[in-house]
Amino acid sequence: MKNWIIEQLYPEYGQSMRVDEMLYEGTGDLQSLKVFHNERFGRVLTLDNIVQTTQADNFIYHEMLTHLPIIAHGNAKNVLIIGGGDGGMAYEALRHQSIEKVTMVEIDSAVVEFSKQHLPMLSNGAFDDPRLNLIINDGALFMKETKDKYDVIIVDSTDPIGPGEVLFTHEFYSDAKKALTEEGILVTQNGVPFMQGDELTTSLTHFKSLFKDWSAYIATIPTYAGGPMAFGWATDSEKHRFKTVEEIAARFSEEDFETHYYNPEVHVAAFALPQYIKKLFPV
């Protein structure tokens, strides 16, 4: 189809989006990069023709990977983001005034630079926030070598293909555990379970062997096709996941910003999983 991007993440299924205007097309350090305008979704970022984020629906993904663990923790001050080159994750994390420092480790500097130029609405000034420490480095290497401790670690990775593959290994998750504070929480991007069930099962199998409390939660994001997306959850605290709506609401009421997807009811309900996803959990 002329003027359409065809995403073929799966051999038997894909999605397509009309390119109303191509805004950027080039090759970064590791991946081919495109930013285009679509009437429904606004500006769209793709890496190797796989949709990474859009202007219209990015808030769902970014809010659920930041606000949920930060609010669940209750006293998070130091956050680590692996990936997240578009700056959307950093922006959402930095909206919490209690956060003193966000370290963001992105492997591809080109993603950061063209996101600043072509997707500034995602970072919304986050790259200029003095609390943000941007590091261009391999996320797995950084995790292995860091001596710092983090209250929340967010793995905003691509799928386990190419440079993102190492971020789904037992070694990486073990290094992440060492980098967490005693009450720290690790959350991860784990794909669409209906289409990528092995991705969730693999991560949770590693979590089960490393952490006292492990699970997953979900959110439905239109451009991540194939059903709701799963986010991995791992911590050695056995209290963070089991907060009531009232407890989460009390914490969220202290924040001075509005959200478009996340709220206390969604926070608690996100851990209620359909049976086909539960069956992907390791026994």
Secondary structure, 3 states (H helix, E strand, C coil): CCCEEEEEEECCEEEEEECCEEEEEEECCCCEEEEEEECCCEEEEEECCEEEEECCCHHHHHHHHHHHHHHHHCCCCEEEEEECCCCHHHHHHHCCCCCCEEEEEECCHHHHHHHHHHCHHHHCCHHHCCCEEEEECCHHHHHHHCCCCEEEEEEECCCCCHHHHHHHCHHHHHHHHHHEEEEEEEEEECCCHHHHHHHHHHHHHHHHHHCCEEEEEEECCCCCCCCCEEEEEEECCCCHHHCCHHHHHHHHCCCCCCCCCCCHHHHHHCCCCCHHHHCCCCC
